[in-house]
Amino acid sequence: MTALTVRLPNSVHQKIKQLALREGISVNQFIACAVSEKMASVLTLDFLKSEAAKGNRSDFIDYLSKVQDATTQVTDKRD
């Protein structure tokens, strides 16, 4: 594990303390979780952009043209 010094505004630090206490975890755990969530978000966006860049609009349209038309059936009856 690595120790890291982070400078935060006092207001942010106080809010983190409050939220960590509310969640029943330490400030370190709260920050590690927040960083992990942000990292997952950024990496997911990177992955999706990479996959989207591989796409081709004409291939997409061609694929959709092969899907048969179907009628929509409403099965959820509300009073």
VMD Tcl script that draws the C-alpha trace (Angstrom):
set ca {
  {0.00 0.00 0.00}
  {1.20 3.49 -0.76}
  {0.86 6.57 1.44}
  {-0.19 9.71 -0.39}
  {-0.42 13.27 0.86}
  {-3.35 15.15 -0.60}
  {-4.13 18.81 0.02}
  {-7.85 19.48 0.31}
  {-9.79 22.59 1.15}
  {-10.96 22.48 4.76}
  {-14.59 22.45 3.69}
  {-14.04 19.36 1.51}
  {-12.14 17.61 4.29}
  {-14.92 18.29 6.79}
  {-17.58 17.01 4.38}
  {-15.54 13.86 3.72}
  {-15.27 13.27 7.48}
  {-19.04 13.67 7.86}
  {-19.83 11.34 4.97}
  {-17.31 8.71 6.09}
  {-18.79 8.77 9.59}
  {-22.29 8.43 8.15}
  {-21.13 5.44 6.06}
  {-19.33 3.91 9.04}
  {-15.95 3.86 7.34}
  {-12.66 5.67 7.77}
  {-11.73 8.79 5.84}
  {-9.04 6.73 4.09}
  {-11.59 4.10 3.05}
  {-13.97 6.80 1.85}
  {-11.30 8.48 -0.28}
  {-10.00 5.15 -1.65}
  {-13.55 4.19 -2.63}
  {-14.22 7.59 -4.23}
  {-10.99 7.41 -6.23}
  {-11.77 3.83 -7.31}
  {-15.25 4.86 -8.48}
  {-13.84 7.79 -10.46}
  {-11.16 5.59 -11.97}
  {-13.76 3.01 -13.03}
  {-15.85 5.75 -14.60}
  {-12.94 7.18 -16.60}
  {-11.74 3.74 -17.72}
  {-15.26 2.74 -18.77}
  {-15.60 5.92 -20.80}
  {-12.21 5.26 -22.41}
  {-13.31 1.71 -23.29}
  {-16.63 2.86 -24.75}
  {-14.93 5.56 -26.83}
  {-12.43 3.00 -28.10}
  {-15.20 0.58 -29.05}
  {-17.26 3.35 -30.68}
  {-14.26 4.38 -32.78}
  {-14.22 0.87 -34.25}
  {-17.82 1.25 -35.37}
  {-18.95 2.05 -38.86}
  {-22.27 3.78 -39.54}
  {-22.89 2.00 -42.83}
  {-22.28 -1.41 -41.18}
  {-24.76 -0.43 -38.47}
  {-27.41 0.58 -41.02}
  {-26.77 -2.64 -42.96}
  {-27.20 -4.70 -39.80}
  {-30.44 -2.90 -38.88}
  {-31.83 -3.46 -42.37}
  {-31.67 -7.23 -41.75}
  {-33.93 -7.02 -38.70}
  {-37.49 -8.02 -39.52}
  {-40.33 -5.62 -38.85}
  {-42.42 -6.59 -35.85}
  {-45.53 -5.19 -34.32}
  {-45.44 -4.01 -30.74}
  {-47.70 -5.80 -28.32}
  {-48.81 -3.94 -25.23}
  {-49.08 -6.42 -22.35}
  {-48.98 -4.05 -19.38}
  {-52.59 -3.08 -18.70}
  {-53.08 -0.16 -16.40}
  {-56.41 0.94 -14.98}
}
mol new
graphics top color blue
foreach p $ca { graphics top sphere $p radius 0.5 }
foreach p [lrange $ca 0 end-1] q [lrange $ca 1 end] { graphics top cylinder $p $q radius 0.2 }
display resetview
